[in-house]
């Protein structure tokens, strides 16, 4: 079973920043999407599940991804078993990849974990690959991979300040702890000054404990609880 992990946390564990995708904002306006639905029969073997005519599908996917680049599509997607791994690797090798701010969600043919690891060696040095691997012991099972392709940057490319406002509002406790551990690692290196704001007292106390190794000189806690100005008689903000 694969555990769901917040993308920003998983990228942070690899020293990468979350991608900036304006079309995913609350009011994106016009979105240019390009979708692909393959035709043909599905065949299952002892090594994979894929479309029967793989050569035809490889040619179709090559044209589809090339068109996505030419049109500047914001979102590019295809359903499971749609993309042969050879077609995806050919595209990456030829520079047919999404531009910054674009997202490709490419569902590839089924594959076993050992076969996938072997194929990924071909991408070394070309792209950064971040995988949320299934639980140990699943190596003999098929993986139906949904590959997200996008442009991002390393944490080293960012400014020396991190502003974080209630980052764990919609993630579970396990991922919350993972984020705090990651922030503690950043603080220990001294590479970033971190401003962490939260309305959750439990999270604030936990964050303070995680950062306790910094000492009073390098860690400060500021209470921004609203109050009343005794002299003026109006609320403080």
RODO-2510 file (C-alpha; in nm, 4 decimals, decimal comma):
residues 237
     n   res          X          Y          Z
     1     x     0,0000     0,0000     0,0000
     2     x     0,1299     0,3445    -0,0940
     3     x     0,1038     0,6169     0,1702
     4     x    -0,0349     0,9518     0,0554
     5     x     0,2135     1,2289     0,1250
     6     x     0,1760     1,6026     0,0705
     7     x     0,3739     1,6934    -0,2423
     8     x     0,5419     1,9956    -0,0831
     9     x     0,6660     1,7829     0,2091
    10     x     0,7934     1,5059    -0,0187
    11     x     0,9789     1,7589    -0,2343
    12     x     1,1223     1,9292     0,0728
    13     x     1,2686     1,5970     0,1851
    14     x     1,4644     1,5973    -0,1419
    15     x     1,5767     1,9592    -0,1030
    16     x     1,3305     2,0863    -0,3653
    17     x     1,0827     2,3721    -0,3560
    18     x     0,7139     2,3285    -0,4477
    19     x     0,6473     2,4214    -0,8122
    20     x     0,4749     2,7499    -0,8905
    21     x     0,1636     2,6842    -1,1009
    22     x    -0,0540     2,9937    -1,1479
    23     x    -0,3296     2,7968    -1,3238
    24     x    -0,3988     2,6082    -0,9964
    25     x    -0,4862     2,9305    -0,8141
    26     x    -0,8359     2,9969    -0,6873
    27     x    -0,9191     3,2246    -0,9802
    28     x    -0,7064     3,0972    -1,2678
    29     x    -0,9222     3,2357    -1,5482
    30     x    -0,8570     3,0476    -1,8725
    31     x    -0,6844     2,7056    -1,8437
    32     x    -0,5454     2,5327    -2,1509
    33     x    -0,5754     2,1559    -2,0955
    34     x    -0,4770     1,8760    -2,3325
    35     x    -0,6113     1,5248    -2,2685
    36     x    -0,5335     1,1940    -2,4389
    37     x    -0,7468     0,8783    -2,4543
    38     x    -0,5698     0,5780    -2,6108
    39     x    -0,7491     0,3315    -2,8341
    40     x    -0,6989    -0,0444    -2,8485
    41     x    -0,7050    -0,3561    -2,6348
    42     x    -0,5314    -0,3946    -2,2986
    43     x    -0,3008    -0,6949    -2,2536
    44     x    -0,1640    -0,8348    -1,9265
    45     x     0,1594    -1,0336    -1,9043
    46     x     0,3667    -1,1584    -1,6126
    47     x     0,5684    -0,8340    -1,6252
    48     x     0,3218    -0,5550    -1,7060
    49     x    -0,0218    -0,4389    -1,8102
    50     x    -0,0245    -0,2267    -2,1253
    51     x    -0,1973    -0,1484    -2,4532
    52     x    -0,1611    -0,4301    -2,7068
    53     x    -0,0221    -0,2216    -2,9953
    54     x     0,2613    -0,0542    -2,8037
    55     x     0,4448     0,0711    -3,1145
    56     x     0,1372     0,2626    -3,2276
    57     x     0,0797     0,3987    -2,8786
    58     x     0,4428     0,5070    -2,8517
    59     x     0,4054     0,7046    -3,1753
    60     x     0,0759     0,8577    -3,0587
    61     x     0,2203     0,9585    -2,7218
    62     x     0,5208     1,1167    -2,8899
    63     x     0,2897     1,3326    -3,1000
    64     x     0,0659     1,4083    -2,8014
    65     x     0,3509     1,5319    -2,5800
    66     x     0,5044     1,7283    -2,8654
    67     x     0,1703     1,8990    -2,9216
    68     x     0,1448     1,9786    -2,5509
    69     x     0,4737     2,1696    -2,5711
    70     x     0,3759     2,3474    -2,8940
    71     x     0,0400     2,4612    -2,7513
    72     x     0,1844     2,5634    -2,4147
    73     x    -0,0819     2,3566    -2,2379
    74     x    -0,1168     2,4275    -1,8648
    75     x    -0,2423     2,0792    -1,7784
    76     x    -0,1627     1,7625    -1,9760
    77     x    -0,3128     1,4282    -1,8714
    78     x    -0,3821     1,0740    -1,9879
    79     x    -0,5422     0,7723    -1,8129
    80     x    -0,3745     0,4587    -1,6778
    81     x    -0,1741     0,2340    -1,9122
    82     x    -0,1657     0,5172    -2,1698
    83     x     0,2042     0,5889    -2,1928
    84     x     0,4766     0,3336    -2,2650
    85     x     0,7829     0,4017    -2,0523
    86     x     0,9925     0,4180    -2,3688
    87     x     0,7740     0,7036    -2,4974
    88     x     0,8156     0,8999    -2,1742
    89     x     1,1925     0,8490    -2,1669
    90     x     1,2195     0,9411    -2,5367
    91     x     1,0342     1,2670    -2,4666
    92     x     1,2579     1,3579    -2,1736
    93     x     1,5702     1,2689    -2,3686
    94     x     1,4685     1,4933    -2,6595
    95     x     1,3771     1,7876    -2,4338
    96     x     1,0018     1,7441    -2,4825
    97     x     0,9111     1,8432    -2,1276
    98     x     0,6699     2,0878    -1,9613
    99     x     0,7684     2,4520    -1,9311
   100     x     0,7842     2,6207    -1,5925
   101     x     0,4367     2,6644    -1,4426
   102     x     0,2896     2,3712    -1,6405
   103     x     0,1884     2,0282    -1,5098
   104     x     0,1865     1,6937    -1,6877
   105     x     0,0068     1,3997    -1,5244
   106     x     0,1138     1,0997    -1,7300
   107     x    -0,0173     0,7540    -1,6382
   108     x     0,2261     0,4906    -1,7644
   109     x     0,1857     0,1249    -1,8424
   110     x     0,1947    -0,1097    -1,5460
   111     x     0,5387    -0,2198    -1,4309
   112     x     0,7047    -0,4086    -1,1451
   113     x     0,9165    -0,2200    -0,8899
   114     x     1,2458    -0,3899    -0,9931
   115     x     1,1829    -0,3100    -1,3604
   116     x     1,1026     0,0512    -1,2757
   117     x     1,4217     0,0923    -1,0724
   118     x     1,6229    -0,0461    -1,3641
   119     x     1,4565     0,1885    -1,6146
   120     x     1,5083     0,4946    -1,3952
   121     x     1,8846     0,4563    -1,4250
   122     x     1,8470     0,5879    -1,7810
   123     x     1,7212     0,9219    -1,6432
   124     x     2,0149     0,9799    -1,4101
   125     x     2,1645     1,3230    -1,4707
   126     x     1,8729     1,4407    -1,6864
   127     x     1,5937     1,4942    -1,4350
   128     x     1,5364     1,4607    -1,0615
   129     x     1,3111     1,1645    -0,9892
   130     x     1,1146     1,1627    -0,6625
   131     x     0,9133     0,8478    -0,5981
   132     x     0,6685     0,7624    -0,3226
   133     x     0,7542     0,3919    -0,3212
   134     x     0,5030     0,1336    -0,1946
   135     x     0,5574    -0,0539     0,1297
   136     x     0,8460    -0,3050     0,1452
   137     x     0,7538    -0,6488     0,0212
   138     x     0,5537    -0,5245    -0,2776
   139     x     0,8336    -0,5800    -0,5305
   140     x     0,6485    -0,8616    -0,7019
   141     x     0,3357    -0,6582    -0,7601
   142     x     0,2489    -0,4303    -1,0493
   143     x     0,2853    -0,0551    -1,0040
   144     x     0,0361     0,1616    -1,1913
   145     x     0,2424     0,4777    -1,1919
   146     x     0,1033     0,8265    -1,2333
   147     x     0,4015     1,0458    -1,3212
   148     x     0,3860     1,4177    -1,2484
   149     x     0,6273     1,6214    -1,4585
   150     x     0,6978     1,9843    -1,3697
   151     x     0,9770     2,2345    -1,3281
   152     x     1,0891     2,3224    -0,9782
   153     x     1,3991     2,4549    -0,8080
   154     x     1,6245     2,3457    -0,5256
   155     x     1,5964     2,4990    -0,1814
   156     x     1,9382     2,6573    -0,2409
   157     x     1,7835     2,8725    -0,5140
   158     x     1,5394     3,0306    -0,2700
   159     x     1,5755     3,3449    -0,0551
   160     x     1,7431     3,3175     0,2878
   161     x     1,4055     3,3649     0,4626
   162     x     1,1159     3,1181     0,4945
   163     x     0,7693     3,2541     0,5855
   164     x     0,5379     2,9725     0,6961
   165     x     0,1752     3,0306     0,7969
   166     x    -0,0146     2,7302     0,9423
   167     x     0,1348     2,4822     0,6951
   168     x    -0,0224     2,1681     0,8469
   169     x    -0,3899     2,2649     0,8408
   170     x    -0,4811     1,9872     0,5963
   171     x    -0,2245     1,7124     0,6566
   172     x    -0,2087     1,4328     0,9138
   173     x     0,0072     1,4164     1,2282
   174     x     0,2743     1,1975     1,0671
   175     x     0,3371     1,4435     0,7850
   176     x     0,3209     1,7337     1,0291
   177     x     0,6060     1,5808     1,2281
   178     x     0,8002     1,5183     0,9078
   179     x     0,7675     1,8862     0,8161
   180     x     0,8864     2,0024     1,1587
   181     x     1,1848     1,7659     1,1406
   182     x     1,2720     1,9077     0,8001
   183     x     1,2501     2,2662     0,9297
   184     x     1,4710     2,1723     1,2225
   185     x     1,7301     2,0397     0,9768
   186     x     1,7206     2,3704     0,7872
   187     x     1,7553     2,5676     1,1095
   188     x     2,0536     2,3555     1,2157
   189     x     2,2425     2,4363     0,8949
   190     x     2,1762     2,8079     0,9379
   191     x     2,0847     2,8354     0,5687
   192     x     1,7465     2,9989     0,6317
   193     x     1,5818     3,2280     0,8839
   194     x     1,2424     3,0736     0,9559
   195     x     0,9273     3,2647     1,0527
   196     x     0,6671     3,0092     1,1638
   197     x     0,3121     3,1255     1,2467
   198     x     0,0311     2,9066     1,3774
   199     x    -0,2938     2,9411     1,5711
   200     x    -0,2573     2,5841     1,7022
   201     x    -0,1095     2,5933     2,0549
   202     x    -0,0182     2,2234     2,0394
   203     x     0,1724     2,2718     1,7151
   204     x     0,3399     2,5868     1,8464
   205     x     0,4652     2,4017     2,1557
   206     x     0,5901     2,1131     1,9429
   207     x     0,7694     2,3510     1,7074
   208     x     0,9341     2,5234     2,0047
   209     x     1,0563     2,1868     2,1368
   210     x     1,1914     2,0892     1,7938
   211     x     1,3850     2,4175     1,7786
   212     x     1,4994     2,4080     2,1398
   213     x     1,8533     2,3135     2,0377
   214     x     1,8973     2,6657     1,8949
   215     x     1,8931     2,8246     2,2396
   216     x     1,7482     3,1594     2,3442
   217     x     1,9869     3,3530     2,1216
   218     x     1,8733     3,1993     1,7947
   219     x     1,5115     3,1130     1,8729
   220     x     1,2414     3,3599     1,9753
   221     x     0,8729     3,2985     2,0425
   222     x     0,6279     3,5879     1,9974
   223     x     0,2675     3,5714     2,1198
   224     x     0,0392     3,7560     1,8774
   225     x    -0,2847     3,6886     2,0675
   226     x    -0,5296     3,9813     2,0175
   227     x    -0,5853     4,1964     2,3260
   228     x    -0,7226     4,5329     2,4412
   229     x    -0,5190     4,8527     2,4543
   230     x    -0,5888     4,9649     2,8129
   231     x    -0,5199     5,3310     2,7363
   232     x    -0,7100     5,3616     2,4074
   233     x    -0,9783     5,1016     2,4804
   234     x    -0,9718     4,9410     2,1331
   235     x    -0,8611     4,5940     2,0200
   236     x    -0,4987     4,5263     1,9417
   237     x    -0,4203     4,3484     1,6134
***
